[in-house]
Amino acid sequence: MKRKIRHFGKQFKEYREEYLGIKQLEAAEQLSISSSALSNYERADRDVTAEMLAEFKETFDIPDDYFVAMVTGQPLREVRAVRSDTAGKTTEVQERYRDHFVERHRQLIEETDELREIIALTAALNKKQRRLYLNSLKNNLTVFRSLAAKHGEAGSPLPSPAKE
């Protein structure tokens, strides 16, 4: 029998928003699930299995004290209250997540000239231009996935955030 923990999702949402500072779509992509599946976990409309708990912990490199609080239902504010420097802890957690993210994707960046070119082009833009450019890339990826699925691109499966 699989043990399910329903309250973890609500706690993860708080952790994702306040500590990691990432959007639901980014978190879902990292977990290889759809954003609607993550939304169901975060609203406690869907139980989080032990297997998914392990995936959350590993994917986001969640520190043990925060993970235990999420699993046991302890308010994250209580974990933070023990800390004297909440802002410093939040920054530390964000940096830890970002470092983990870069390490997970380092090989892709090193092997893909086009990706490095996109990063360099993006870095040259101002903040407003960068946001517009990156949103257009995300929209293009959505169209690309749709067209590839429609035309049955055999032999080269596309990553899809549809694992639920």
DOPA-290150 format. One line per 3 residues: number of its first residue (from 1); for each residue x, y, z of C-alpha. Coordinates in steps of 0.25 Angstrom, whole numbers. Layout:
BEGIN
NUM	X:Y:Z | ... .
***
This chain:
BEGIN
1	0:0:0 | 6:14:-4 | 6:24:7 .
4	0:38:2 | 3:51:8 | -8:61:4 .
7	-3:74:11 | 11:74:5 | 6:81:-8 .
10	1:93:0 | 14:94:7 | 22:92:-6 .
13	15:104:-12 | 19:113:-1 | 33:108:-2 .
16	33:109:-17 | 28:124:-17 | 34:129:-5 .
19	48:122:-4 | 51:118:-18 | 44:129:-25 .
22	40:121:-37 | 27:120:-45 | 18:107:-45 .
25	21:104:-60 | 36:104:-57 | 34:95:-45 .
28	25:86:-53 | 35:85:-65 | 46:81:-55 .
31	38:70:-49 | 34:66:-63 | 19:67:-60 .
34	8:76:-65 | 6:90:-58 | -9:85:-56 .
37	-3:72:-49 | 6:81:-40 | -6:90:-38 .
40	-14:78:-33 | -3:75:-23 | -2:89:-18 .
43	-17:90:-16 | -17:77:-9 | -27:71:-20 .
46	-17:60:-22 | -9:52:-12 | 6:53:-13 .
49	12:38:-13 | 25:35:-6 | 31:33:-20 .
52	27:48:-23 | 32:53:-10 | 46:47:-13 .
55	45:54:-27 | 42:67:-21 | 53:66:-11 .
58	63:62:-21 | 59:72:-32 | 59:84:-24 .
61	70:80:-14 | 61:83:-2 | 68:85:11 .
64	65:74:21 | 59:83:31 | 49:89:21 .
67	46:76:15 | 42:70:29 | 34:82:32 .
70	26:80:18 | 24:65:21 | 20:66:35 .
73	11:78:32 | 19:88:41 | 17:102:36 .
76	29:107:29 | 28:120:37 | 32:112:49 .
79	44:107:42 | 47:121:38 | 44:126:52 .
82	56:118:57 | 65:125:48 | 70:138:51 .
85	72:143:37 | 60:139:29 | 64:148:17 .
88	78:141:17 | 72:127:18 | 63:130:6 .
91	74:135:-3 | 82:123:1 | 71:114:-3 .
94	69:121:-16 | 84:120:-19 | 84:105:-15 .
97	73:103:-25 | 79:111:-36 | 93:104:-34 .
100	86:90:-35 | 78:94:-47 | 91:99:-54 .
103	98:86:-51 | 86:77:-56 | 87:85:-69 .
106	102:87:-70 | 104:76:-81 | 93:82:-90 .
109	99:96:-89 | 113:91:-92 | 108:82:-104 .
112	98:91:-111 | 104:103:-118 | 90:109:-121 .
115	86:109:-107 | 99:117:-103 | 96:126:-114 .
118	82:129:-109 | 87:131:-95 | 98:141:-100 .
121	87:148:-109 | 78:149:-97 | 88:154:-88 .
124	90:166:-97 | 76:170:-96 | 70:180:-85 .
127	60:174:-75 | 47:177:-83 | 53:172:-96 .
130	58:160:-89 | 44:157:-84 | 38:159:-97 .
133	48:150:-104 | 48:139:-95 | 32:139:-95 .
136	33:138:-110 | 42:126:-109 | 33:119:-99 .
139	21:121:-109 | 29:116:-120 | 32:103:-112 .
142	18:101:-109 | 14:102:-124 | 26:93:-128 .
145	22:82:-118 | 7:83:-123 | 12:82:-138 .
148	22:71:-135 | 11:63:-127 | 1:66:-139 .
151	11:61:-149 | 16:49:-141 | 31:52:-141 .
154	35:37:-140 | 49:34:-136 | 51:47:-128 .
157	41:48:-116 | 39:62:-111 | 40:64:-96 .
160	26:67:-91 | 21:72:-77 | 10:62:-78 .
163	15:52:-69 | 4:51:-58 .
***
